[in-house]
């Protein structure tokens, strides 16, 4: 026999933290006015469960592994981010800003599954009606054969429909709109999101059908209720991009079946999201060879080398202390590079505002971009353009030394493929790298030497160096 009691808790709608009393500011995520009152029912068992009602106890060595072939899509960029394809029974959460293209991508994924032999996909729409989805499908060129639309927000009805149909793919757009009647809270609350996602997870693991879930983001760009959803699902994908730019980047924040370092690059067109086969060329399409305050950096996103343009602007701080602004670059990394340039390379940035931007909306996290960022900042400060045809790669230490980074050969080969003729690398990189035709390797031991070899000499630059 069971006894139950109820208690009142306050749950943060941003991070899921529970509190026994209301607080104006959540002590977990530091957000204001996000705690909502919820009634929780706690059950206590008075009789221990019988041993025969417990789950099976299996020895790991004797567990039979069911081999499921990954489902691949005609969209190679999506396959790359998923780790080679879609795993049966997996639950994938995809999130992004409103209007970024989540629903468009999910409709294209559903269409790809429905076009397979005897393929069936179910699109659970809680935000759009059937007529609205039909208009979107016509614009994207989706025929709709084998693709079933179910505009429903009651999760009990959704689960009953899925049990009778057994499709090959399920899409829920979005998880903030569905609800369970026996759970306290409005649709979109932490309790509803968690329980609805758990229902979908249990059904996916039992049936072996993959499930895509669309999720909203907070004003800081995080998934609404991130600590709740990210721990439940198998894969977490983010679709990123600028509202004024047609390019979109799909990256993985969690993947139980593959790497989280891969990214997919898409372009938003009138017929949907089209994959970009040559992203390096896309990121450099507006690059002016030898422009002042610009440098090209060969980075790695997973196993793919990408060439991106880093732009920098320095200006005398007219009011107050100098500022540091970074877009696409870690802010603390920018502070480190600025300090090393001032102390070890004689670049007086103590009274300069510094703004650094990575074009194309890409975010660079690896330290291999340090040398390129430093080259762009020094180019803007000295008003000296980078030598045309130059790329720079290397990590900067606190004493100003340059350190090698992994997979240097792949980075150099990608730069040569796109027509660059010079590559500044750390002098300590003493591996016998194969000679890449058409590109010259310029070795530098420290940041001051790299600036001397990478920037053209101008009158202003010579005066600053002499001072």
DRENDO-1510 file (C-alpha; in Angstrom, 1 decimal, always signed):
<recs>
REC; n; res; u; v; w
REC; 1; UNK; +0.0; +0.0; +0.0 .
REC; 2; UNK; +1.3; +3.5; -0.8 .
REC; 3; UNK; +0.9; +6.8; +0.9 .
REC; 4; UNK; +1.4; +10.0; -0.8 .
REC; 5; UNK; +1.7; +13.6; +0.2 .
REC; 6; UNK; +2.0; +16.9; -1.7 .
REC; 7; UNK; +4.4; +19.7; -1.2 .
REC; 8; UNK; +4.9; +23.0; -2.9 .
REC; 9; UNK; +8.2; +23.9; -4.7 .
REC; 10; UNK; +9.3; +26.7; -6.9 .
REC; 11; UNK; +11.0; +25.6; -10.1 .
REC; 12; UNK; +13.2; +27.8; -12.3 .
REC; 13; UNK; +11.8; +27.8; -15.9 .
REC; 14; UNK; +15.3; +28.5; -17.2 .
REC; 15; UNK; +17.6; +26.0; -15.5 .
REC; 16; UNK; +15.2; +23.6; -13.6 .
REC; 17; UNK; +16.5; +24.4; -10.2 .
REC; 18; UNK; +14.0; +23.7; -7.3 .
REC; 19; UNK; +13.6; +25.9; -4.3 .
REC; 20; UNK; +11.4; +25.6; -1.2 .
REC; 21; UNK; +10.5; +29.3; -1.3 .
REC; 22; UNK; +10.0; +31.9; -3.9 .
REC; 23; UNK; +13.0; +34.0; -5.0 .
REC; 24; UNK; +13.1; +37.0; -7.2 .
REC; 25; UNK; +16.5; +35.8; -8.7 .
REC; 26; UNK; +17.4; +32.2; -9.3 .
REC; 27; UNK; +20.6; +31.3; -7.4 .
REC; 28; UNK; +21.4; +28.7; -10.1 .
REC; 29; UNK; +21.3; +30.6; -13.4 .
REC; 30; UNK; +21.1; +34.2; -12.0 .
REC; 31; UNK; +17.9; +34.9; -14.0 .
REC; 32; UNK; +15.2; +37.2; -12.6 .
REC; 33; UNK; +11.5; +36.3; -12.2 .
REC; 34; UNK; +11.7; +32.8; -13.5 .
REC; 35; UNK; +10.6; +30.7; -10.5 .
REC; 36; UNK; +7.1; +29.3; -10.9 .
REC; 37; UNK; +5.1; +27.6; -8.1 .
REC; 38; UNK; +4.4; +23.9; -8.6 .
REC; 39; UNK; +2.7; +21.2; -6.5 .
REC; 40; UNK; +4.6; +17.9; -6.4 .
REC; 41; UNK; +3.1; +14.6; -5.2 .
REC; 42; UNK; +5.6; +12.4; -3.3 .
REC; 43; UNK; +4.7; +8.7; -2.9 .
REC; 44; UNK; +6.0; +6.5; -0.2 .
REC; 45; UNK; +5.9; +2.7; -0.4 .
REC; 46; UNK; +4.9; +0.9; +2.8 .
REC; 47; UNK; +5.5; -2.6; +1.2 .
REC; 48; UNK; +8.8; -3.6; -0.4 .
REC; 49; UNK; +8.5; -4.7; -4.0 .
REC; 50; UNK; +8.6; -8.4; -4.7 .
REC; 51; UNK; +11.8; -9.8; -6.2 .
REC; 52; UNK; +10.0; -11.3; -9.2 .
REC; 53; UNK; +8.7; -7.9; -10.2 .
REC; 54; UNK; +12.2; -6.4; -10.5 .
REC; 55; UNK; +13.9; -6.0; -13.9 .
REC; 56; UNK; +16.1; -8.6; -15.4 .
REC; 57; UNK; +19.7; -8.8; -14.1 .
REC; 58; UNK; +22.1; -9.5; -17.0 .
REC; 59; UNK; +25.8; -10.0; -17.2 .
REC; 60; UNK; +27.3; -7.5; -19.6 .
REC; 61; UNK; +29.4; -10.1; -21.4 .
REC; 62; UNK; +26.3; -12.1; -22.3 .
REC; 63; UNK; +24.2; -9.2; -23.5 .
REC; 64; UNK; +23.4; -9.6; -27.2 .
REC; 65; UNK; +24.0; -6.4; -29.1 .
REC; 66; UNK; +21.4; -5.6; -31.7 .
REC; 67; UNK; +23.1; -4.2; -34.8 .
REC; 68; UNK; +21.2; -1.3; -36.2 .
REC; 69; UNK; +22.5; +0.3; -39.4 .
REC; 70; UNK; +22.6; +4.0; -39.3 .
REC; 71; UNK; +20.0; +5.8; -41.4 .
REC; 72; UNK; +21.8; +8.2; -43.8 .
REC; 73; UNK; +20.3; +11.3; -45.3 .
REC; 74; UNK; +20.9; +12.8; -48.8 .
REC; 75; UNK; +22.1; +15.8; -46.7 .
REC; 76; UNK; +25.8; +15.0; -46.1 .
REC; 77; UNK; +26.3; +18.0; -43.8 .
REC; 78; UNK; +23.6; +16.5; -41.5 .
REC; 79; UNK; +25.2; +13.1; -41.6 .
REC; 80; UNK; +28.5; +14.6; -40.6 .
REC; 81; UNK; +27.1; +16.3; -37.5 .
REC; 82; UNK; +25.2; +13.2; -36.4 .
REC; 83; UNK; +28.3; +11.1; -36.5 .
REC; 84; UNK; +27.6; +9.3; -39.8 .
REC; 85; UNK; +23.8; +9.1; -39.8 .
REC; 86; UNK; +20.8; +8.6; -37.6 .
REC; 87; UNK; +20.9; +5.8; -34.9 .
REC; 88; UNK; +17.7; +3.8; -34.4 .
REC; 89; UNK; +15.8; +4.7; -31.2 .
REC; 90; UNK; +17.8; +7.9; -30.6 .
REC; 91; UNK; +16.2; +11.1; -29.4 .
REC; 92; UNK; +17.6; +14.3; -31.0 .
REC; 93; UNK; +17.0; +17.7; -29.7 .
REC; 94; UNK; +17.5; +20.6; -32.2 .
REC; 95; UNK; +17.4; +24.2; -31.0 .
REC; 96; UNK; +18.0; +27.7; -32.3 .
REC; 97; UNK; +16.7; +31.2; -32.4 .
REC; 98; UNK; +13.2; +31.9; -33.7 .
REC; 99; UNK; +13.2; +31.9; -37.5 .
REC; 100; UNK; +16.6; +30.4; -37.9 .
REC; 101; UNK; +15.3; +27.4; -39.9 .
REC; 102; UNK; +14.6; +24.6; -37.4 .
REC; 103; UNK; +11.2; +23.8; -38.8 .
REC; 104; UNK; +12.5; +24.0; -42.4 .
REC; 105; UNK; +15.3; +21.5; -41.6 .
REC; 106; UNK; +12.9; +19.1; -39.8 .
REC; 107; UNK; +10.5; +19.1; -42.7 .
REC; 108; UNK; +13.4; +18.3; -45.1 .
REC; 109; UNK; +14.5; +15.5; -42.8 .
REC; 110; UNK; +11.0; +14.1; -42.7 .
REC; 111; UNK; +10.7; +14.3; -46.4 .
REC; 112; UNK; +14.0; +12.4; -46.8 .
REC; 113; UNK; +12.7; +9.5; -44.7 .
REC; 114; UNK; +9.3; +9.4; -46.4 .
REC; 115; UNK; +11.0; +9.1; -49.8 .
REC; 116; UNK; +12.7; +5.9; -48.8 .
REC; 117; UNK; +11.1; +2.6; -49.8 .
REC; 118; UNK; +8.0; +2.1; -47.7 .
REC; 119; UNK; +9.1; +5.0; -45.5 .
REC; 120; UNK; +6.8; +6.8; -43.2 .
REC; 121; UNK; +7.4; +9.9; -41.1 .
REC; 122; UNK; +5.0; +11.6; -38.6 .
REC; 123; UNK; +5.3; +15.3; -38.0 .
REC; 124; UNK; +3.7; +16.3; -34.7 .
REC; 125; UNK; +2.9; +20.1; -35.1 .
REC; 126; UNK; +2.0; +22.0; -32.0 .
REC; 127; UNK; +2.7; +25.4; -33.5 .
REC; 128; UNK; +1.4; +25.3; -37.1 .
REC; 129; UNK; -1.8; +24.0; -38.6 .
REC; 130; UNK; -1.9; +21.5; -41.5 .
REC; 131; UNK; -2.6; +24.2; -44.0 .
REC; 132; UNK; +0.4; +26.2; -42.8 .
REC; 133; UNK; +2.7; +23.2; -43.1 .
REC; 134; UNK; +1.3; +22.5; -46.6 .
REC; 135; UNK; +2.3; +26.0; -47.7 .
REC; 136; UNK; +5.8; +25.5; -46.3 .
REC; 137; UNK; +6.0; +22.1; -48.0 .
REC; 138; UNK; +5.0; +23.5; -51.4 .
REC; 139; UNK; +7.7; +26.2; -51.0 .
REC; 140; UNK; +10.3; +23.6; -50.2 .
REC; 141; UNK; +9.3; +21.3; -53.0 .
REC; 142; UNK; +8.1; +18.5; -50.5 .
REC; 143; UNK; +5.5; +16.3; -52.1 .
REC; 144; UNK; +4.2; +14.9; -48.8 .
REC; 145; UNK; +3.9; +11.2; -49.9 .
REC; 146; UNK; +4.5; +9.1; -46.8 .
REC; 147; UNK; +4.7; +12.2; -44.6 .
REC; 148; UNK; +1.8; +12.4; -42.1 .
REC; 149; UNK; +0.9; +15.6; -40.3 .
REC; 150; UNK; -0.6; +15.5; -36.9 .
REC; 151; UNK; -1.4; +18.9; -35.4 .
REC; 152; UNK; -1.9; +17.9; -31.7 .
REC; 153; UNK; -0.6; +19.1; -28.4 .
REC; 154; UNK; -2.0; +16.5; -26.0 .
REC; 155; UNK; +0.8; +14.0; -25.4 .
REC; 156; UNK; -1.5; +11.2; -24.5 .
REC; 157; UNK; -3.2; +11.4; -27.9 .
REC; 158; UNK; +0.2; +11.6; -29.6 .
REC; 159; UNK; +1.5; +8.5; -27.9 .
REC; 160; UNK; -1.7; +6.6; -28.7 .
REC; 161; UNK; -1.4; +7.5; -32.4 .
REC; 162; UNK; +2.3; +6.5; -32.5 .
REC; 163; UNK; +1.6; +3.1; -30.9 .
REC; 164; UNK; -0.9; +2.3; -33.6 .
REC; 165; UNK; +1.1; +3.5; -36.6 .
REC; 166; UNK; +4.8; +2.6; -35.8 .
REC; 167; UNK; +6.5; +5.1; -38.3 .
REC; 168; UNK; +10.1; +5.3; -39.3 .
REC; 169; UNK; +10.7; +8.8; -37.9 .
REC; 170; UNK; +8.8; +11.1; -35.5 .
REC; 171; UNK; +9.2; +14.9; -35.4 .
REC; 172; UNK; +7.8; +17.0; -32.5 .
REC; 173; UNK; +7.7; +20.7; -33.2 .
REC; 174; UNK; +8.0; +21.9; -30.6 .
REC; 175; UNK; +8.4; +20.3; -27.1 .
REC; 176; UNK; +7.3; +23.6; -25.5 .
REC; 177; UNK; +3.8; +23.2; -27.0 .
REC; 178; UNK; +2.9; +19.6; -25.9 .
REC; 179; UNK; +1.5; +18.7; -22.5 .
REC; 180; UNK; +0.2; +15.9; -20.2 .
REC; 181; UNK; -3.1; +16.4; -18.4 .
REC; 182; UNK; -1.9; +14.6; -15.3 .
REC; 183; UNK; +1.1; +16.8; -14.8 .
REC; 184; UNK; +0.9; +20.2; -13.1 .
REC; 185; UNK; +2.0; +23.2; -15.0 .
REC; 186; UNK; +1.2; +24.9; -18.2 .
REC; 187; UNK; +2.7; +23.8; -21.6 .
REC; 188; UNK; +6.3; +24.9; -21.7 .
REC; 189; UNK; +6.9; +24.6; -18.0 .
REC; 190; UNK; +9.8; +22.5; -16.6 .
REC; 191; UNK; +7.5; +19.7; -15.4 .
REC; 192; UNK; +5.7; +19.4; -18.7 .
REC; 193; UNK; +8.9; +19.5; -20.8 .
REC; 194; UNK; +10.6; +16.9; -18.7 .
REC; 195; UNK; +7.7; +14.5; -18.5 .
REC; 196; UNK; +6.8; +14.8; -22.2 .
REC; 197; UNK; +10.4; +14.2; -23.3 .
REC; 198; UNK; +10.7; +11.2; -21.0 .
REC; 199; UNK; +7.6; +9.7; -22.5 .
REC; 200; UNK; +9.1; +10.1; -26.0 .
REC; 201; UNK; +12.4; +8.7; -24.8 .
REC; 202; UNK; +10.9; +5.6; -23.4 .
REC; 203; UNK; +8.8; +5.0; -26.6 .
REC; 204; UNK; +11.8; +5.6; -28.8 .
REC; 205; UNK; +14.0; +3.1; -27.0 .
REC; 206; UNK; +11.2; +0.5; -26.9 .
REC; 207; UNK; +10.2; +0.9; -30.6 .
REC; 208; UNK; +13.6; +1.7; -32.1 .
REC; 209; UNK; +12.1; +4.7; -33.9 .
REC; 210; UNK; +14.3; +7.9; -33.9 .
REC; 211; UNK; +12.6; +11.1; -32.6 .
REC; 212; UNK; +13.5; +14.6; -33.5 .
REC; 213; UNK; +12.4; +17.3; -31.0 .
REC; 214; UNK; +12.5; +21.0; -31.6 .
REC; 215; UNK; +13.2; +23.2; -28.6 .
REC; 216; UNK; +13.1; +27.0; -28.0 .
REC; 217; UNK; +16.0; +28.9; -26.6 .
REC; 218; UNK; +16.3; +31.6; -23.9 .
REC; 219; UNK; +17.5; +35.1; -24.5 .
REC; 220; UNK; +21.0; +34.0; -23.8 .
REC; 221; UNK; +20.9; +31.4; -26.6 .
REC; 222; UNK; +20.6; +28.3; -24.3 .
REC; 223; UNK; +17.9; +25.7; -24.7 .
REC; 224; UNK; +14.9; +26.5; -22.4 .
REC; 225; UNK; +15.4; +24.2; -19.4 .
REC; 226; UNK; +18.8; +23.1; -20.6 .
REC; 227; UNK; +19.8; +21.0; -17.6 .
REC; 228; UNK; +16.5; +19.1; -17.9 .
REC; 229; UNK; +16.5; +18.3; -21.6 .
REC; 230; UNK; +20.2; +17.9; -22.3 .
REC; 231; UNK; +20.5; +15.1; -19.7 .
REC; 232; UNK; +17.6; +13.2; -21.2 .
REC; 233; UNK; +18.1; +13.2; -24.9 .
REC; 234; UNK; +20.9; +11.4; -26.9 .
REC; 235; UNK; +21.9; +14.2; -29.2 .
REC; 236; UNK; +21.7; +18.0; -28.8 .
REC; 237; UNK; +22.1; +20.1; -32.0 .
REC; 238; UNK; +22.2; +23.9; -32.3 .
REC; 239; UNK; +21.3; +25.7; -35.5 .
REC; 240; UNK; +23.1; +29.0; -35.5 .
REC; 241; UNK; +23.4; +32.0; -37.8 .
REC; 242; UNK; +22.9; +35.7; -38.1 .
REC; 243; UNK; +19.4; +37.1; -39.1 .
REC; 244; UNK; +21.0; +39.3; -41.8 .
REC; 245; UNK; +23.1; +36.4; -43.2 .
REC; 246; UNK; +21.8; +33.5; -45.3 .
REC; 247; UNK; +24.3; +31.0; -43.9 .
REC; 248; UNK; +23.5; +28.6; -41.1 .
REC; 249; UNK; +25.8; +26.5; -39.0 .
REC; 250; UNK; +24.6; +23.2; -37.4 .
REC; 251; UNK; +26.8; +22.1; -34.5 .
REC; 252; UNK; +26.5; +19.4; -31.8 .
REC; 253; UNK; +26.7; +20.1; -28.1 .
REC; 254; UNK; +26.1; +16.4; -27.1 .
REC; 255; UNK; +26.3; +13.2; -29.1 .
REC; 256; UNK; +26.3; +9.7; -27.6 .
REC; 257; UNK; +26.9; +8.2; -31.0 .
REC; 258; UNK; +29.7; +10.4; -32.5 .
REC; 259; UNK; +31.9; +13.4; -32.1 .
REC; 260; UNK; +30.7; +16.8; -30.9 .
REC; 261; UNK; +33.4; +18.6; -32.9 .
REC; 262; UNK; +31.9; +18.4; -36.3 .
REC; 263; UNK; +29.8; +21.2; -37.9 .
REC; 264; UNK; +27.5; +21.4; -40.9 .
REC; 265; UNK; +27.3; +24.5; -43.0 .
REC; 266; UNK; +24.0; +25.4; -44.8 .
REC; 267; UNK; +22.7; +28.2; -46.9 .
REC; 268; UNK; +19.1; +29.3; -46.5 .
REC; 269; UNK; +17.5; +29.5; -50.0 .
REC; 270; UNK; +14.0; +29.8; -51.3 .
REC; 271; UNK; +13.8; +26.0; -51.5 .
REC; 272; UNK; +15.1; +25.3; -47.9 .
REC; 273; UNK; +18.4; +24.7; -46.3 .
REC; 274; UNK; +21.0; +23.8; -49.0 .
REC; 275; UNK; +24.3; +22.2; -47.9 .
REC; 276; UNK; +27.5; +24.1; -48.6 .
REC; 277; UNK; +30.1; +21.7; -50.1 .
REC; 278; UNK; +33.0; +24.2; -49.9 .
REC; 279; UNK; +32.6; +26.2; -46.6 .
REC; 280; UNK; +36.1; +27.6; -46.7 .
REC; 281; UNK; +35.3; +29.4; -49.9 .
REC; 282; UNK; +32.0; +30.6; -48.5 .
REC; 283; UNK; +33.7; +32.1; -45.4 .
REC; 284; UNK; +36.2; +33.9; -47.6 .
REC; 285; UNK; +33.8; +35.1; -50.3 .
REC; 286; UNK; +34.1; +38.8; -49.2 .
REC; 287; UNK; +37.8; +38.6; -48.1 .
REC; 288; UNK; +40.0; +41.3; -49.7 .
REC; 289; UNK; +43.5; +39.9; -50.1 .
REC; 290; UNK; +45.9; +41.9; -48.0 .
REC; 291; UNK; +43.2; +44.1; -46.3 .
REC; 292; UNK; +44.2; +46.2; -43.3 .
REC; 293; UNK; +43.0; +44.6; -40.0 .
REC; 294; UNK; +42.3; +41.2; -41.6 .
REC; 295; UNK; +44.0; +37.8; -41.4 .
REC; 296; UNK; +43.1; +34.3; -42.6 .
REC; 297; UNK; +43.3; +31.4; -40.2 .
REC; 298; UNK; +43.2; +27.7; -41.0 .
REC; 299; UNK; +41.0; +26.2; -38.3 .
REC; 300; UNK; +39.7; +22.7; -37.7 .
REC; 301; UNK; +36.1; +21.9; -37.0 .
REC; 302; UNK; +36.2; +18.2; -36.2 .
REC; 303; UNK; +37.9; +16.4; -39.1 .
REC; 304; UNK; +37.3; +19.3; -41.5 .
REC; 305; UNK; +39.8; +22.1; -42.1 .
REC; 306; UNK; +38.2; +25.5; -42.6 .
REC; 307; UNK; +39.7; +28.8; -43.6 .
REC; 308; UNK; +38.1; +31.8; -41.9 .
REC; 309; UNK; +38.7; +35.5; -42.0 .
REC; 310; UNK; +39.4; +37.3; -38.7 .
REC; 311; UNK; +38.9; +41.0; -38.6 .
REC; 312; UNK; +40.2; +43.5; -36.0 .
REC; 313; UNK; +39.7; +47.2; -35.4 .
REC; 314; UNK; +41.7; +49.3; -32.9 .
REC; 315; UNK; +40.7; +52.8; -32.0 .
REC; 316; UNK; +41.9; +55.2; -29.2 .
REC; 317; UNK; +39.5; +55.0; -26.3 .
REC; 318; UNK; +38.0; +58.5; -26.2 .
REC; 319; UNK; +35.8; +57.9; -23.1 .
REC; 320; UNK; +36.7; +55.8; -20.1 .
REC; 321; UNK; +38.9; +52.7; -20.0 .
REC; 322; UNK; +39.6; +50.9; -23.2 .
REC; 323; UNK; +37.2; +48.1; -24.2 .
REC; 324; UNK; +37.6; +44.7; -25.6 .
REC; 325; UNK; +34.8; +43.3; -27.8 .
REC; 326; UNK; +34.9; +39.8; -29.3 .
REC; 327; UNK; +32.4; +38.2; -31.7 .
REC; 328; UNK; +33.2; +34.5; -32.6 .
REC; 329; UNK; +36.3; +34.5; -30.4 .
REC; 330; UNK; +36.6; +33.7; -26.7 .
REC; 331; UNK; +36.8; +37.0; -24.7 .
REC; 332; UNK; +39.4; +35.7; -22.3 .
REC; 333; UNK; +41.5; +34.6; -25.2 .
REC; 334; UNK; +41.3; +38.1; -26.7 .
REC; 335; UNK; +42.5; +39.6; -23.4 .
REC; 336; UNK; +45.5; +37.2; -23.3 .
REC; 337; UNK; +46.5; +38.0; -26.9 .
REC; 338; UNK; +46.2; +41.7; -26.3 .
REC; 339; UNK; +48.4; +41.5; -23.2 .
REC; 340; UNK; +51.1; +39.5; -25.0 .
REC; 341; UNK; +51.1; +42.0; -28.0 .
REC; 342; UNK; +51.5; +44.9; -25.6 .
REC; 343; UNK; +54.2; +43.3; -23.5 .
REC; 344; UNK; +56.2; +41.1; -25.9 .
REC; 345; UNK; +55.7; +42.7; -29.3 .
REC; 346; UNK; +55.8; +46.4; -28.5 .
REC; 347; UNK; +52.2; +47.0; -29.8 .
REC; 348; UNK; +50.9; +49.7; -27.4 .
REC; 349; UNK; +47.3; +48.7; -26.9 .
REC; 350; UNK; +47.0; +50.2; -23.4 .
REC; 351; UNK; +44.7; +53.0; -24.6 .
REC; 352; UNK; +43.1; +51.3; -27.5 .
REC; 353; UNK; +39.6; +49.8; -27.9 .
REC; 354; UNK; +39.9; +46.4; -29.6 .
REC; 355; UNK; +37.1; +44.8; -31.6 .
REC; 356; UNK; +37.6; +41.3; -33.1 .
REC; 357; UNK; +35.1; +39.6; -35.3 .
REC; 358; UNK; +35.0; +36.2; -37.1 .
REC; 359; UNK; +33.2; +36.6; -40.4 .
REC; 360; UNK; +30.4; +34.2; -41.5 .
REC; 361; UNK; +29.1; +33.7; -37.9 .
REC; 362; UNK; +31.6; +31.0; -37.1 .
REC; 363; UNK; +32.8; +30.6; -33.5 .
REC; 364; UNK; +36.5; +29.7; -33.1 .
REC; 365; UNK; +37.4; +27.9; -29.8 .
REC; 366; UNK; +40.8; +26.4; -30.6 .
REC; 367; UNK; +44.0; +28.3; -29.7 .
REC; 368; UNK; +45.3; +27.7; -33.3 .
REC; 369; UNK; +43.7; +31.0; -34.2 .
REC; 370; UNK; +45.9; +33.0; -31.7 .
REC; 371; UNK; +48.5; +34.0; -34.3 .
REC; 372; UNK; +45.9; +35.1; -36.9 .
REC; 373; UNK; +44.0; +37.2; -34.3 .
REC; 374; UNK; +47.3; +38.9; -33.2 .
REC; 375; UNK; +48.2; +39.5; -36.8 .
REC; 376; UNK; +44.8; +41.2; -37.5 .
REC; 377; UNK; +45.1; +43.4; -34.3 .
REC; 378; UNK; +48.6; +44.5; -35.1 .
REC; 379; UNK; +47.6; +45.2; -38.8 .
REC; 380; UNK; +44.9; +47.5; -37.7 .
REC; 381; UNK; +47.0; +49.2; -35.0 .
REC; 382; UNK; +50.0; +49.8; -37.3 .
REC; 383; UNK; +47.8; +50.5; -40.3 .
REC; 384; UNK; +49.9; +48.0; -42.2 .
REC; 385; UNK; +48.2; +45.4; -44.3 .
REC; 386; UNK; +49.0; +41.7; -44.2 .
REC; 387; UNK; +51.3; +40.5; -47.0 .
REC; 388; UNK; +48.9; +39.2; -49.7 .
REC; 389; UNK; +48.4; +35.5; -49.9 .
REC; 390; UNK; +49.3; +34.9; -46.2 .
REC; 391; UNK; +47.7; +32.7; -43.7 .
REC; 392; UNK; +48.8; +32.3; -40.1 .
REC; 393; UNK; +48.4; +29.4; -37.6 .
REC; 394; UNK; +49.8; +28.9; -34.2 .
REC; 395; UNK; +49.2; +29.2; -30.4 .
REC; 396; UNK; +50.7; +32.1; -28.5 .
REC; 397; UNK; +52.3; +31.6; -25.1 .
REC; 398; UNK; +52.5; +34.1; -22.3 .
REC; 399; UNK; +56.1; +34.8; -23.0 .
REC; 400; UNK; +55.4; +35.5; -26.7 .
REC; 401; UNK; +56.5; +32.2; -28.0 .
REC; 402; UNK; +54.6; +30.4; -30.8 .
REC; 403; UNK; +53.6; +26.8; -30.2 .
REC; 404; UNK; +52.5; +24.3; -32.9 .
REC; 405; UNK; +49.0; +22.9; -33.1 .
REC; 406; UNK; +47.7; +19.5; -34.2 .
REC; 407; UNK; +47.2; +18.4; -37.8 .
REC; 408; UNK; +49.3; +21.2; -39.3 .
REC; 409; UNK; +49.6; +19.4; -42.7 .
REC; 410; UNK; +45.8; +19.4; -43.3 .
REC; 411; UNK; +45.6; +23.1; -42.5 .
REC; 412; UNK; +48.4; +24.0; -44.9 .
REC; 413; UNK; +47.0; +21.8; -47.7 .
REC; 414; UNK; +43.6; +23.5; -47.4 .
REC; 415; UNK; +45.2; +26.9; -47.6 .
REC; 416; UNK; +47.2; +25.9; -50.7 .
REC; 417; UNK; +44.0; +24.5; -52.3 .
REC; 418; UNK; +42.3; +27.9; -52.0 .
REC; 419; UNK; +45.3; +29.7; -53.6 .
REC; 420; UNK; +47.3; +31.1; -50.6 .
REC; 421; UNK; +51.0; +31.2; -51.2 .
REC; 422; UNK; +52.5; +31.9; -47.7 .
REC; 423; UNK; +51.8; +30.3; -44.3 .
REC; 424; UNK; +53.3; +31.5; -41.1 .
REC; 425; UNK; +53.9; +28.6; -38.7 .
REC; 426; UNK; +55.7; +28.2; -35.3 .
REC; 427; UNK; +59.4; +27.5; -35.7 .
REC; 428; UNK; +59.2; +24.7; -33.2 .
REC; 429; UNK; +57.1; +22.7; -35.7 .
REC; 430; UNK; +60.0; +20.5; -36.7 .
REC; 431; UNK; +58.0; +17.5; -38.1 .
REC; 432; UNK; +59.0; +16.4; -41.6 .
REC; 433; UNK; +55.8; +17.7; -43.2 .
REC; 434; UNK; +55.4; +16.9; -46.8 .
REC; 435; UNK; +56.0; +19.8; -49.1 .
REC; 436; UNK; +52.7; +21.3; -50.3 .
REC; 437; UNK; +53.0; +22.6; -53.9 .
REC; 438; UNK; +52.4; +26.3; -54.3 .
REC; 439; UNK; +52.7; +27.5; -50.7 .
REC; 440; UNK; +55.8; +28.7; -48.8 .
REC; 441; UNK; +56.2; +27.9; -45.1 .
REC; 442; UNK; +57.4; +30.9; -43.0 .
REC; 443; UNK; +58.7; +29.9; -39.6 .
REC; 444; UNK; +58.6; +32.3; -36.7 .
REC; 445; UNK; +59.8; +31.7; -33.1 .
REC; 446; UNK; +57.8; +34.4; -31.4 .
REC; 447; UNK; +55.0; +36.9; -31.9 .
REC; 448; UNK; +57.3; +39.8; -32.7 .
REC; 449; UNK; +59.1; +37.8; -35.5 .
REC; 450; UNK; +55.7; +36.7; -36.8 .
REC; 451; UNK; +54.5; +40.3; -37.1 .
REC; 452; UNK; +57.7; +41.3; -38.9 .
REC; 453; UNK; +57.2; +38.4; -41.4 .
REC; 454; UNK; +53.5; +38.8; -41.9 .
REC; 455; UNK; +52.9; +42.6; -42.2 .
REC; 456; UNK; +54.1; +44.9; -44.9 .
REC; 457; UNK; +56.4; +47.7; -43.8 .
REC; 458; UNK; +54.7; +51.1; -43.9 .
REC; 459; UNK; +56.0; +54.5; -42.7 .
REC; 460; UNK; +53.7; +54.4; -39.7 .
REC; 461; UNK; +54.7; +50.8; -38.9 .
REC; 462; UNK; +58.4; +51.6; -39.0 .
REC; 463; UNK; +57.9; +54.7; -36.7 .
REC; 464; UNK; +56.0; +52.6; -34.2 .
REC; 465; UNK; +58.6; +49.8; -34.2 .
REC; 466; UNK; +61.5; +52.3; -33.8 .
REC; 467; UNK; +59.7; +54.0; -30.9 .
</recs>
